[in-house]
């Protein structure tokens, strides 16, 4: 049964060994991967997982238990052992699923199967209690009491729409109708890192339950800014979630979840490659306040299940950077934004016996206002503006009248879209044929104002002599509007064969994925800087519309695999092979020269192929072993940006290998205060990762090791844990700014203690 399947699927672990464990990744590849699907005969139209009376519902979950796609599912016990309270902590657990921990919580980049984008729209979507999170910048926040987490790999556009061409993460939180009681938790470790949460779940009436969950987390970070000896990576975060579940009738369920999240961070541990130091002089911080409210109504009629999911989303954030990350006054960048969004999804599903169907309509709208000024300091003016101008005309040198000035950029970014979708599954004997189709329309627009108000003086000869030729004003006020519409028809075809004796299935599928285009707001300061240079007699090298816009990304994914259920359910395994042909792949690049921004561009064509393997084996009731391995070979087929031809090179930032190995031993005791003892260890591995399109800089494959010991005394749990026990040194990010290279080091070894107390009513 689907319930039995999901409750047995859980991955344990936290992080991996040292680089020599790479050989174990090959061993893991010999064991098949992901999750295992039992033969699911007439599953209920609305896939309902029941804990006591009612728990989480997967409204669009496959009628045949994800028979035709690669899925990794983590249950509540595994998530607790892994200490997963945000999306980044689930990285590497699923094959070819990687979320680097770098930068701020605004940087929520997800890579899967060689696909990924560091800015703007993601390739992997995030749903929390069936509500899609519209903005990738709001993916990284903490959430406790997660009942189940699903990682779906491969295009999910047919049912889930925008930003899911690479996959989807579904998070389901604990329902107050499934569990009632109080939960308290406190964690502390180095470097002054803590988590504290308190939750209460109860029934107000037989069919009405409410839950309130409060969480606070923080850390001082592992590194310091040598310029002023202050910690970098320090953060403080708070969140509150209020969830209501109401069952007014046997066939009706109403759920509402409201989440408030606050994040405050200062600085980033970006180390200069040239000096080997983290040293910069200007302020760096990220501040975010977000609110999401999602209302889900499910009504089961005689032959059709109907569901509606409506949400309101708000984000108010401010990122300010010392953009040069050097101990000199080049320039600082601010990006302050407020965004409002709404979504509405109406889903119907039905069918009996051999035929099942699902269809629906989806719409969204959002509007953002953004202020993104770049403030030039004395050193930036002298080296980037005055120096370039005076090299061309040294007889009449210039000097900027102010030693600090602002390039202002203000934006209004409205967007919206609508979709209609349908999927049908027909079973004939042991075969299941699935057809899906989605029509998707999306509109993106931008209203901009770029402005500057300053001046410079031209001298005759050496400015120190004070012979002024003239003073010229620099007054720029550019305004405009741009908009684009994107339409796409997305088909899917899959076939699966059910193996005898409920041993699993074999499947093959072909699916079209799609991600709409948009605008590069971060490049407006570059365009404005070029306007300033043009006023001073230098040629502008940037075309506005070409520089700030990028095209949609499209791909076809061909996948074949198997889900296995062997040895009376003690061994569950998956294997998948995929081939992806991608057109106009969206890539985040750093423009050449002394530039301040980053931009999205399109590669001509790329190809990604690979394998995914994973297995869970429980030889006894005390032991559980897990292994997963993912290999991806993602390369440009055709990518010439006009300056260099990168065809044949590996796509940057996406790892070639991911690995997870874990073991858990548990023993229960009777008649003594100690109720149970659990020992667990796990290893994670990632690499090789190329950092640029030219494939000149890379992070080799690396592994880290984690372990924990948990003792239970009735309702009280005490856990001693350690992370990166091998003190493996690795880099999580590399970039170039103004011609200078920087990288971010990964976390060092950490140790800590967690205490939990659960009292069930």
VENSULVEN-V988478 format. One record per residue. RES is the residue in one small letter. PHI is phi in degrees with one decimal (999 if undefined). OMEGA is omega in whole degrees, -180 to 180 (999 if undefined). BURIAL is # if it has 9 or more other C-alpha atoms within 8 Angstrom, else .. Layout:
BEGIN
RES|PHI|OMEGA|BURIAL ; RES|PHI|OMEGA|BURIAL
END
This chain:
BEGIN
x|999|-178|. ; x|-62.4|179|# ; x|-61.5|180|. ; x|-61.4|-180|. ; x|-61.8|-176|# ; x|-68.9|-179|# ; x|-70.5|178|. ; x|-90.6|180|. ; x|-87.5|176|# ; x|-159.2|-178|# ; x|-106.2|179|# ; x|-106.7|175|# ; x|137.5|-178|# ; x|-147.7|174|# ; x|-166.5|-168|# ; x|-100.9|-177|# ; x|-61.7|173|# ; x|-107.8|-169|# ; x|-60.0|-178|# ; x|-68.2|178|. ; x|-73.6|180|# ; x|-57.8|178|# ; x|-62.2|179|. ; x|-68.7|177|. ; x|-62.6|177|# ; x|-66.4|178|# ; x|-63.3|179|. ; x|-63.4|-179|# ; x|-66.2|179|# ; x|-79.9|-180|. ; x|-108.3|-178|# ; x|-61.4|-161|# ; x|-121.0|156|# ; x|91.3|180|# ; x|-150.4|-178|# ; x|-127.5|-178|# ; x|-111.7|173|# ; x|-74.9|175|# ; x|-61.9|-176|# ; x|-112.3|178|# ; x|-64.1|-176|. ; x|-38.1|176|# ; x|-67.6|-179|# ; x|-58.9|-175|. ; x|-57.2|175|# ; x|-104.8|-175|# ; x|-58.1|-174|# ; x|-115.3|177|# ; x|-100.9|-172|# ; x|-107.4|168|# ; x|-118.7|-170|. ; x|62.2|-174|. ; x|-97.3|-179|. ; x|-154.9|177|# ; x|-133.0|-174|# ; x|-90.2|180|# ; x|-123.2|176|. ; x|-104.3|-172|# ; x|-62.3|-177|# ; x|-106.7|179|. ; x|-58.8|-176|# ; x|-57.8|178|. ; x|-64.8|-179|# ; x|-116.4|170|# ; x|56.8|175|# ; x|52.6|-174|# ; x|-70.3|-172|# ; x|-123.3|179|# ; x|-156.0|180|# ; x|-89.9|-177|# ; x|-137.6|170|# ; x|-117.0|-178|# ; x|-121.1|179|# ; x|-115.9|178|# ; x|-85.5|-175|# ; x|-61.3|-179|# ; x|-65.2|180|. ; x|-66.6|179|# ; x|-62.9|178|# ; x|-68.2|178|. ; x|-64.4|179|# ; x|-79.3|-177|# ; x|59.0|-179|. ; x|-85.3|174|# ; x|-123.0|173|# ; x|-148.0|-171|# ; x|-63.0|-177|# ; x|-62.5|-178|# ; x|-75.1|176|# ; x|-93.5|-178|# ; x|-61.1|176|# ; x|75.0|-178|# ; x|-66.0|174|# ; x|-89.1|-180|# ; x|-60.0|177|# ; x|60.1|178|# ; x|-117.9|-170|# ; x|-139.4|176|# ; x|-126.6|-179|# ; x|-68.7|178|# ; x|-96.5|179|. ; x|-144.2|176|. ; x|63.8|-177|. ; x|-100.6|176|. ; x|-71.4|171|# ; x|-75.7|-177|# ; x|-91.7|-177|# ; x|-115.1|-176|# ; x|-84.0|179|# ; x|-119.2|176|# ; x|-114.7|178|# ; x|-145.9|176|# ; x|55.4|178|# ; x|84.5|180|# ; x|-105.4|178|# ; x|165.7|179|# ; x|-143.0|-175|# ; x|-84.2|178|# ; x|-132.2|177|# ; x|61.4|-169|. ; x|-80.7|-179|# ; x|-84.6|173|# ; x|-99.1|178|# ; x|-121.1|-180|# ; x|-87.4|178|# ; x|-132.3|174|# ; x|-115.6|175|# ; x|-118.7|-174|# ; x|51.3|177|# ; x|74.3|-180|# ; x|-94.0|179|# ; x|-75.6|176|# ; x|-82.9|-171|# ; x|-72.5|-171|. ; x|-109.6|179|. ; x|-58.5|-180|# ; x|-65.7|179|# ; x|-109.8|179|# ; x|-75.2|-170|# ; x|-97.0|172|# ; x|-143.2|-173|# ; x|-88.0|-176|# ; x|-148.9|179|# ; x|-106.4|-180|# ; x|53.4|174|. ; x|-79.9|-178|# ; x|-80.7|179|# ; x|-159.2|176|# ; x|-129.2|179|# ; x|-116.7|175|# ; x|-116.8|180|# ; x|-98.9|-178|# ; x|-111.0|-174|# ; x|102.8|-176|# ; x|-57.8|176|# ; x|-118.1|-175|# ; x|-61.1|-172|# ; x|-58.9|-178|# ; x|-95.7|-171|# ; x|-112.2|170|. ; x|78.3|-168|# ; x|-58.3|173|# ; x|63.3|178|# ; x|-126.7|-177|# ; x|-69.1|177|# ; x|-103.8|-179|# ; x|157.6|-176|# ; x|-153.8|172|# ; x|-113.4|175|# ; x|-105.4|176|# ; x|-118.0|178|# ; x|-119.2|-178|# ; x|-94.8|-176|# ; x|-63.6|179|# ; x|-92.9|177|# ; x|-69.5|173|# ; x|-85.6|-180|# ; x|-92.0|-177|# ; x|-147.5|178|# ; x|-127.3|179|# ; x|157.3|-179|# ; x|-122.3|177|# ; x|-128.7|177|# ; x|-125.4|-179|# ; x|-151.0|175|# ; x|-144.0|179|# ; x|-131.6|174|# ; x|-144.0|178|# ; x|-162.4|177|# ; x|-83.9|-1|. ; x|-93.4|-176|# ; x|51.9|-178|# ; x|-100.0|-178|# ; x|-144.3|169|# ; x|-140.4|178|# ; x|-140.8|-179|# ; x|-142.2|176|# ; x|-143.1|-178|# ; x|-142.9|175|# ; x|-136.6|180|# ; x|-128.0|-179|# ; x|-155.7|177|# ; x|-103.1|173|# ; x|-92.7|178|. ; x|-158.1|-178|. ; x|-53.0|-179|. ; x|-111.0|-176|# ; x|-128.2|178|# ; x|-133.3|177|# ; x|-135.1|177|# ; x|-136.9|177|# ; x|-125.3|-176|# ; x|-129.8|178|# ; x|-118.4|-176|# ; x|-142.7|174|# ; x|-134.9|178|# ; x|-135.2|179|# ; x|-169.6|175|# ; x|-159.7|175|# ; x|-94.9|-179|# ; x|79.1|-176|# ; x|-90.5|-171|# ; x|-127.9|-179|. ; x|-129.7|174|# ; x|-82.4|-176|# ; x|-70.0|179|# ; x|-67.6|-178|# ; x|-128.0|177|. ; x|57.6|177|. ; x|-110.1|179|. ; x|-69.2|174|# ; x|-116.4|-174|# ; x|88.2|177|# ; x|-72.0|179|# ; x|-150.0|176|# ; x|-136.4|-176|# ; x|-134.9|178|# ; x|-138.0|175|# ; x|-150.6|177|# ; x|-139.7|179|# ; x|-130.2|178|# ; x|-120.8|-177|# ; x|-121.1|179|# ; x|-122.5|176|# ; x|-128.0|-176|# ; x|-134.6|176|# ; x|-115.7|-178|# ; x|-71.0|177|. ; x|-146.4|-177|. ; x|-60.7|-175|. ; x|-103.9|-178|# ; x|-130.7|175|# ; x|-135.1|178|# ; x|-119.3|178|# ; x|-130.4|175|# ; x|-133.2|179|# ; x|-127.8|178|# ; x|-116.3|-177|# ; x|-129.0|174|# ; x|-112.2|-178|# ; x|-132.5|179|# ; x|-128.9|180|# ; x|-127.1|177|# ; x|-134.4|-180|# ; x|-131.4|173|# ; x|-129.0|172|# ; x|67.6|180|# ; x|-137.6|-176|# ; x|-80.8|179|# ; x|-88.3|-175|# ; x|-101.4|177|# ; x|-67.3|177|# ; x|-67.5|-177|# ; x|-68.9|-175|. ; x|-102.9|-176|. ; x|73.1|-176|. ; x|-121.2|166|. ; x|-95.4|-175|# ; x|-154.4|175|# ; x|-145.8|-167|# ; x|-102.6|-175|# ; x|-95.9|-176|# ; x|-68.1|172|. ; x|-131.8|175|# ; x|-160.8|173|# ; x|-137.5|180|# ; x|-130.3|-179|# ; x|-143.2|170|# ; x|-126.2|-178|# ; x|-134.2|179|# ; x|-141.2|178|# ; x|-135.0|176|# ; x|-131.1|180|# ; x|-124.6|179|# ; x|-112.6|180|# ; x|-119.6|178|# ; x|-124.5|178|# ; x|-121.3|-179|# ; x|-130.2|-180|# ; x|-98.9|175|# ; x|-90.1|-176|. ; x|-65.2|-176|. ; x|-117.6|-174|. ; x|-134.6|171|# ; x|-101.8|179|# ; x|-120.8|179|# ; x|-135.5|173|# ; x|-130.5|179|# ; x|-128.6|-178|# ; x|-123.5|-177|# ; x|-138.2|170|# ; x|-121.7|-177|# ; x|-135.1|-179|# ; x|-139.9|176|# ; x|-140.0|177|# ; x|-129.5|-177|# ; x|-136.8|-177|# ; x|-145.4|175|# ; x|-111.2|176|# ; x|-123.3|-173|# ; x|-129.5|159|# ; x|-78.7|-167|# ; x|-62.9|179|# ; x|-88.7|180|# ; x|52.7|177|# ; x|-127.3|-180|# ; x|-81.3|178|# ; x|-136.9|-177|. ; x|-88.2|174|# ; x|-79.0|179|# ; x|-166.6|175|# ; x|-121.8|-180|# ; x|-122.6|173|# ; x|-122.9|173|# ; x|-133.2|-179|# ; x|-107.9|-172|# ; x|-142.5|168|# ; x|-128.5|-177|# ; x|-136.4|175|# ; x|-115.5|180|# ; x|-147.4|175|# ; x|-134.2|174|# ; x|-134.5|176|# ; x|-145.4|-179|# ; x|-131.8|179|# ; x|-120.1|-170|# ; x|-125.0|174|# ; x|-129.7|178|# ; x|-148.4|-177|# ; x|-168.3|-177|# ; x|105.4|179|# ; x|-135.6|174|. ; x|60.9|-173|. ; x|-82.1|-174|# ; x|-113.3|176|# ; x|-130.8|178|# ; x|-142.6|176|# ; x|-147.4|178|# ; x|-152.1|-180|# ; x|-176.6|175|# ; x|-131.1|-177|# ; x|-137.3|175|# ; x|-145.0|177|# ; x|-147.5|173|# ; x|-150.8|177|# ; x|-148.6|-179|# ; x|-143.8|-178|# ; x|-124.9|169|# ; x|-117.7|-173|# ; x|-139.8|173|# ; x|-118.1|-173|# ; x|-133.8|179|# ; x|-81.4|170|# ; x|-114.3|-179|# ; x|-105.7|179|# ; x|-84.7|175|# ; x|-98.8|-174|# ; x|-60.2|-177|# ; x|-66.8|178|# ; x|-65.4|178|# ; x|-63.2|-176|# ; x|-67.4|-172|# ; x|-88.6|-175|# ; x|-94.7|-176|# ; x|-111.8|-175|# ; x|-63.0|-178|# ; x|-62.1|-180|# ; x|-63.0|-180|# ; x|-69.1|-174|# ; x|-75.2|174|# ; x|-66.5|-178|. ; x|-80.6|-177|. ; x|-134.7|-176|. ; x|-69.3|180|. ; x|-71.0|178|. ; x|-127.9|-177|# ; x|-68.3|179|# ; x|-116.0|173|# ; x|-140.6|180|# ; x|-67.5|-174|# ; x|-72.7|177|. ; x|-109.2|179|. ; x|-92.0|171|. ; x|-156.7|177|# ; x|-148.3|-170|# ; x|-115.9|167|# ; x|-103.5|-173|# ; x|-95.4|176|# ; x|-140.3|179|# ; x|-124.3|-175|# ; x|-135.0|164|# ; x|-124.1|-171|# ; x|-127.1|175|# ; x|-88.2|176|# ; x|-155.2|-180|# ; x|-170.1|-180|# ; x|-170.9|178|# ; x|-146.0|-177|# ; x|-145.6|170|# ; x|-132.6|-174|# ; x|-144.8|179|# ; x|-153.6|175|# ; x|-142.5|179|# ; x|-125.2|176|# ; x|-127.4|180|# ; x|-125.4|178|# ; x|-104.1|178|# ; x|-127.6|-175|. ; x|64.6|179|. ; x|-91.2|-178|. ; x|-102.7|175|# ; x|-128.9|178|# ; x|-109.5|-179|# ; x|-124.8|176|# ; x|-124.8|179|# ; x|-138.4|179|# ; x|-152.5|178|# ; x|-138.4|170|# ; x|-106.2|-174|# ; x|-128.2|175|# ; x|-126.6|-180|# ; x|-141.0|-180|# ; x|-121.8|177|# ; x|-127.0|-179|# ; x|-142.1|178|# ; x|-146.3|169|# ; x|-113.2|-173|# ; x|-130.6|170|# ; x|-138.8|176|# ; x|-111.7|-172|# ; x|-146.2|177|# ; x|-155.9|179|# ; x|-139.4|-179|# ; x|-153.1|180|# ; x|-163.3|176|# ; x|-141.9|-178|# ; x|-115.8|177|# ; x|-99.3|-178|# ; x|-111.6|169|# ; x|-92.6|-178|# ; x|78.4|-175|# ; x|-66.0|179|# ; x|-58.1|179|# ; x|-64.3|178|. ; x|-77.1|175|. ; x|74.8|179|. ; x|-87.6|-175|# ; x|-85.8|174|# ; x|-86.2|174|# ; x|-169.6|175|. ; x|-115.9|-179|# ; x|-112.1|176|. ; x|-78.3|172|. ; x|-120.7|-179|# ; x|-122.1|-180|# ; x|-127.4|175|. ; x|-146.8|-178|. ; x|-97.8|179|. ; x|-129.7|178|. ; x|-178.4|178|. ; x|-136.4|175|. ; x|-136.3|178|. ; x|-153.5|178|. ; x|-141.8|173|. ; x|-121.5|-179|. ; x|-128.3|177|# ; x|-128.0|-178|. ; x|-154.8|174|. ; x|-109.5|-171|. ; x|-118.4|178|# ; x|-100.7|175|# ; x|-147.9|176|# ; x|-139.5|176|# ; x|-144.3|176|# ; x|-139.7|179|# ; x|-138.3|179|# ; x|-123.9|-179|# ; x|-84.5|-179|# ; x|-75.3|-179|# ; x|-64.4|173|. ; x|59.1|178|. ; x|54.6|-178|# ; x|-83.2|180|# ; x|122.3|-179|# ; x|-155.5|173|# ; x|-122.4|-176|# ; x|-141.7|172|# ; x|-146.3|-177|# ; x|-149.9|173|# ; x|-135.8|-174|# ; x|-140.0|175|# ; x|-94.3|177|# ; x|-112.4|-173|# ; x|-157.1|174|# ; x|-139.9|-175|# ; x|-68.2|176|# ; x|-83.9|-178|# ; x|-178.7|-173|# ; x|-131.2|178|. ; x|-90.1|-180|# ; x|-67.8|-177|. ; x|-70.7|-179|# ; x|-91.6|180|# ; x|-65.0|178|# ; x|-65.2|176|# ; x|-66.3|179|# ; x|-61.2|-180|# ; x|-66.7|177|# ; x|-62.4|178|# ; x|-66.5|176|# ; x|-61.9|178|# ; x|-62.2|180|# ; x|-63.2|179|# ; x|-66.0|177|# ; x|-60.9|-178|. ; x|-86.6|175|. ; x|99.8|178|. ; x|-102.4|-177|. ; x|-73.1|175|. ; x|-83.0|-177|. ; x|-111.4|-176|. ; x|-118.2|173|. ; x|-94.4|-171|. ; x|-56.8|-173|. ; x|-66.2|179|. ; x|-67.2|-177|. ; x|-73.0|-171|# ; x|-94.1|-177|# ; x|-111.4|175|# ; x|-141.7|-171|# ; x|-92.4|177|# ; x|-64.4|174|# ; x|-110.0|-178|# ; x|-133.3|175|# ; x|-151.4|169|# ; x|-117.7|178|# ; x|-112.1|176|# ; x|-111.2|-172|# ; x|-137.1|174|# ; x|-138.4|-178|# ; x|-170.0|179|# ; x|-146.0|171|# ; x|-113.4|-175|# ; x|-120.7|177|# ; x|-134.1|-170|# ; x|-124.1|176|# ; x|52.6|179|. ; x|56.6|177|. ; x|87.3|180|. ; x|-75.8|177|# ; x|-120.3|176|# ; x|-124.5|-174|# ; x|-147.7|177|# ; x|-137.1|170|# ; x|-137.9|177|# ; x|-144.4|171|# ; x|-120.1|-179|# ; x|-133.2|176|# ; x|-137.4|-177|# ; x|-121.1|172|# ; x|-107.1|-172|# ; x|-119.2|176|# ; x|-114.7|178|# ; x|57.4|179|# ; x|-59.6|-179|# ; x|-81.8|-178|# ; x|-125.6|174|# ; x|-91.8|-177|# ; x|-130.1|173|. ; x|-103.2|-179|# ; x|-58.4|-179|. ; x|-66.9|173|. ; x|86.8|-179|. ; x|-84.8|-177|. ; x|-107.4|-174|# ; x|-109.5|-171|# ; x|-118.2|173|# ; x|-133.2|-173|# ; x|-143.7|173|# ; x|-92.8|176|# ; x|-135.6|-179|# ; x|-116.1|168|# ; x|-78.8|-178|# ; x|-61.7|179|# ; x|-145.5|176|# ; x|-142.7|-180|# ; x|-134.7|178|# ; x|-131.5|177|# ; x|-140.4|-179|# ; x|176.0|180|# ; x|-130.1|176|# ; x|-137.8|-177|# ; x|-135.6|174|# ; x|-160.3|-179|# ; x|-154.3|172|# ; x|-125.4|-177|# ; x|-132.3|178|# ; x|-119.8|-177|# ; x|-65.8|177|. ; x|-138.3|178|. ; x|-70.5|-178|. ; x|-92.1|-173|# ; x|-115.7|171|# ; x|-145.3|179|# ; x|-121.5|177|# ; x|-135.7|177|# ; x|-146.1|173|# ; x|-145.5|179|# ; x|-146.9|176|# ; x|-130.1|177|# ; x|-124.4|179|# ; x|-133.1|171|# ; x|-117.1|-177|# ; x|-110.8|-175|# ; x|-136.1|174|# ; x|-76.5|171|# ; x|-83.6|-177|# ; x|-150.8|179|# ; x|-151.0|176|# ; x|-123.3|-176|# ; x|-88.7|-180|. ; x|95.0|177|. ; x|-110.7|-180|. ; x|-154.9|178|. ; x|-104.3|-177|. ; x|-101.9|-179|# ; x|-57.3|-179|# ; x|92.9|-180|. ; x|-77.4|177|# ; x|-75.3|178|# ; x|-64.9|-175|# ; x|-74.7|172|# ; x|75.9|178|. ; x|-92.8|-177|# ; x|-71.1|177|# ; x|-78.9|-178|# ; x|-134.9|167|# ; x|-130.4|-176|# ; x|-145.0|173|# ; x|-141.8|175|# ; x|-131.7|-179|# ; x|-146.8|177|# ; x|-140.6|180|# ; x|-132.7|174|# ; x|-122.6|-179|# ; x|-132.6|175|# ; x|-135.6|177|. ; x|-94.4|180|. ; x|-125.9|178|. ; x|-129.1|175|. ; x|82.1|177|. ; x|-130.3|-180|. ; x|-56.6|-180|. ; x|-77.1|-178|# ; x|-81.2|180|# ; x|-160.1|177|# ; x|-133.9|-179|# ; x|-127.1|175|# ; x|-115.7|178|# ; x|-144.3|176|# ; x|-142.1|179|# ; x|-151.9|179|# ; x|-128.3|176|# ; x|-124.6|179|# ; x|-135.4|-179|# ; x|-144.3|172|# ; x|133.5|-7|# ; x|-74.3|178|# ; x|-122.5|173|# ; x|-83.5|-175|# ; x|-98.5|-179|# ; x|-147.1|-178|# ; x|-66.6|-179|# ; x|-78.0|-179|. ; x|57.0|178|# ; x|-106.4|-178|. ; x|-130.3|-176|. ; x|-150.4|171|# ; x|-108.5|179|# ; x|-66.1|177|. ; x|-59.3|178|# ; x|-140.4|179|# ; x|-134.0|173|# ; x|-134.2|-175|# ; x|-120.6|175|# ; x|-133.9|179|# ; x|-155.3|178|# ; x|-154.2|174|# ; x|-127.6|-178|# ; x|-122.2|177|# ; x|-112.3|180|# ; x|-111.8|176|# ; x|-123.4|-177|# ; x|66.7|179|. ; x|-90.5|-177|. ; x|-108.1|-180|# ; x|-124.1|174|# ; x|-125.0|-176|# ; x|-127.6|173|# ; x|-106.4|-174|# ; x|-134.4|176|# ; x|-142.9|-177|# ; x|-128.9|-175|# ; x|48.9|-176|# ; x|-64.0|179|# ; x|-85.1|-179|# ; x|53.3|179|. ; x|-64.7|177|# ; x|-97.7|180|. ; x|-154.1|-180|. ; x|-111.3|179|# ; x|-103.4|-176|# ; x|-162.2|176|# ; x|-144.6|177|# ; x|-156.1|-180|# ; x|-125.1|177|# ; x|-133.8|-178|# ; x|52.9|179|# ; x|80.2|180|# ; x|-105.0|-178|# ; x|-94.3|179|# ; x|-137.1|174|# ; x|-142.9|176|# ; x|-117.3|179|# ; x|-76.0|175|# ; x|-75.5|-180|# ; x|-62.0|176|. ; x|-83.4|177|# ; x|-63.6|179|# ; x|-140.6|-179|# ; x|-139.1|180|# ; x|-171.1|-179|# ; x|-131.2|178|# ; x|-121.9|176|# ; x|-122.2|179|# ; x|-132.5|177|# ; x|-139.4|179|# ; x|-119.5|176|# ; x|-123.6|-178|. ; x|-91.0|179|. ; x|-76.9|999|.
END
